[in-house]
Amino acid sequence: MKKVSSTELSEILNGKFDFILELYILTEDKICIKPIYKFREAFVCDINIPEFCLIYSEADDPEEIHISLNSKKFERILSEYKIRKIIFHGENGEGELYGSFYRCAGHAQNAKNCRLLTREDKNLCDSFGGNENDYFNIIFNDFIVNKIYRDCGIIAVHDEHSIFTGYLAYYGIAENIRDISYIYVGKKFRGRGYGKNLLNFFADKNTDENKISYYSYADGEISEKLARSCGFLPCAKRTEAYI
C-alpha cells in the first residue's frame, strides 16, 4: 500500500465526486489555507446535494490526511489505487454518516452569560476535574494560545454566580463560515440550558459578523436536538476518514 499526498489524492478523486475541496493546516507557527471553492454549495444547502469530498491535514501531523465526505464510495475508489490503510470515524470503524446543521441569520432569545476567552483566562484550565480538565487544557492551547486554526476561538458560559460551566470551540473553514469543533458542558452543570446558551451566542456572533454558523459533526440525538432547538437547519450529512 503506497503513501499519497494531498495533491495526488485530489487528482485521484477528481471526476469521482461533484466537489473536491481542499483545506490545508500545515504547522502551528505558519497556517496555510487554500481557498475552498463552492464550499457553501457543497455543505450548506439542500440535504440531498451532490457528493463532495473535503481534504485537509492537521497541524500536529501534516502527513496524516483527513477526509470529510458525504459518500461511502471513498474506500472503494482509493482501494483501486492501492492507497495505504483508511480509518473511518465510527463506532464500527465504518463510514457512518453524521448529521450536520447550519444557521445563516436571525438572533436567539437566550444567549446570556457567555463571552469570548482570551489568554488571560488560562486560570480556567483548572475549573474541571480529571479528563474534563485535561481536554480543556488542550483546546485552550490550540485555540487561544497557539491559534493553530484559522479564525478560531473559544466561547465560555458561566452560571449566575460567575462559575465557569462549559465552552464551545470554533474555527473558520471558509471566508464566511465558522464550524463548531467542540462543545462541552461540565457534568455537574448539565440539563440547565448552558449548551443552548453557547450555541445561541455562537450563532448570534456569526450573524452580527455576516458569517454562517456550521455544526458539522452533530453526532447523536442530543447534539441534533440542541442544534434544532437553536434554529439550526439540517444540511448534508457527512463522515470522516483519514489515511
N, C-alpha and C positions, 0 to 999 in steps of 0.2 A: 504494500500500500504506500503510495507516494505522498509527500507533503505538497501543499499547494498554497500559493499566495492569494491575497485578496483580489489582485488583478486577474490572475488565472481563473479564480473562482467566478468572477464576473463574466469572463469570456465563455466559460463552460455553460453557465446558466442563461446567457443571452439567447433569446429566442425561445426559451423554455418557460419563461414567466412573462406576464404582461408588463410588470415593473421590476427592474433591477435597480435597487437603491444602495448607495454606499455611504457609510459613516465611519471615519477613522478617528480613534482616540489613541494617540501614539505614546506619549510619555507624560509624567507628572509635571515636568517643567516646560514642556512645549506641546501644546494641544493643537493638533492639526485636524480640521474637519472639512471634508469635501462637501460641496452642495448636494442636497438631497432633492433631486428633481422630481416633480409630480408627487411629492410626499403627501400633500393634502388629498389628492385624488386617490392615492393608494390606501391611505389609512383612515381618513376622516370623511366618510361619505356613506352611501348605502351599504348595508350589511353584505349584500350579495355582489361583491365587487370582483374584478379580475384578480388573478393570482399575482402575488407580489413576493419579493424577497429583499430584505434589508441586511447588508453585510457590514460588520464592524469588528474592531478589536479593542479590548480593554487596555487601560493604561498600565495596569500591573503585569500584563502578559500579552504584549503585542503579537506574539507568534500564534496565539490561540484565536482562531477566527470564529466569531459568533454569527449566527443567522437568526433572523426573525422572519417568519413567513406564515402564510395562511393556506398552505397546501401540503399534503402529505406525500407528494411525489418526489420531494427533495432527495431522500435517501436513495431512491432508485436511480435518479439521474447521476448522482455522484458515484454510485457503485459501478456504473458503466465506465467511469474514468479511473477506477481503482484508487480513489482518494482514501487517505487514511481514516481511521475509525470516526464515526459520528456519534455524538452523545446527545440524545434528546432530553429536554427538561420535562419530566412527567413521572407520575407515580410508578409506572412500569417501564421507564426508560423509552417510552414511545412518544411520538409527536402529538400529544393530546392538545387540542385547540382550546385556548382560554379566552374568556370574554374580554373585550376592550370597549372603553367608553370615552366620550368626548363631550365638551361643552364649549360653545363659541361665545356666548354673550349672556347678559342678564345677571342680576345680583340676587344673592340669597338673603333671607331674613335673619339667619343665625350664623354669624362668623366671629363671635366675640372671644375675648381673652386670648387672641393669637398675635404673634409677632415674629418677625424675621430674626434669626440668630446671627451673631457676629463672633469674631474671635474672642471678644471679651466674655462670652458665655461658656468658656471652657469649663468652668466650675460645675456646669450642669451634667458633665460626663459622670459624675458620681451620684446622680439622682436616683438611678435604678439600681437593682441588685443583680448579682450573678451574670448570666448570659445576656440579660437585658442591657446591662451596663456596658459589657464588652462590645456589643454590636453598635451601640450608640457612639462609643468612642471611635470606632472605625468610620462610621458615617460622618461624624463631626470632622475628623481629619480630612476625609476625602472631599467633602462638600464645602467646608468652611475654611480650613487651614490651607490645604493644597489646591482646592478648586480644580480637581482633575477633569471635571466635565464642563462643557460649555454652558454658560448661563445657569449655573447650579446654585442651590441654596437650601436652607432648612427652615421650616416654619414650626414654631413651638406653640403649644396650647397649655394654659395654666388654669387652675381651678379658682374659685372665688377668694381663696387665701393666698394666691400667687404661687402655688405649688406646681412645679413642672409635671405635667401628666402625660404628655405624648408629643409626637413630632411627625412631620411629613417632609421627606427629601425629594427634590425635583431637579430636573436638568433640561436644557434646551436640546431639541433634536432637529430643529429646522429653524429658519429665521423667525417664524411666528407660532411655534408650537412648543409647549413645555410638557414633559412627561413626568408622571409620578414614579420615582424609583422605589420608594419605600414609605409606608405609612404605619405608624405604631402607636398604640396607647398602652401604658403600663397596666399590668394585670389587675392591680387593685383599683384602677380607675375606670375600668370598662363598664359599658352599659349606661353611661351618663351623657352621651352625646358629644364627647370630645372628638371622636373621629369625624363626625359630621361637621363640627366647627372647623377642623383642619381643612377638610375638603372644600368647604364653602369659602374659607379665607383664600385658599389657593386659587379657586375659580374666579373669585371676585378680583383678586390681584391681577390675574391674567386679562380679565375683561377690561379693567382700567388701563392696561398696557397694550391692548389690542392683540392679545395672544390667545391661541386655542389651548384649552386645558385638555390634556390627554391622559387617560388611565389605561395604559397598555397591557397591564398584567393584573386584572381584577380576578384573581384565581380563587374561586369559591363563592358560595351562596352569600356569605356575609359581606364580602367585598362588592359583589354585584348589587346587593340590596342597598348598601351605603351609597354607591355611585348613583343609582336611580333616585334615591331619596334626595340627592343634592342637585337634581335636574340634569344629570348626565344622560346622554343618549347612546345606545349601543352602536358600535361600528364593527369593522372587520375583526373577526376572531383571529387569533394568532398563536403561534407556538415558537419555541426557541430550540436551537440546536447549536452545537459547536464542534469544530474539528481541529 
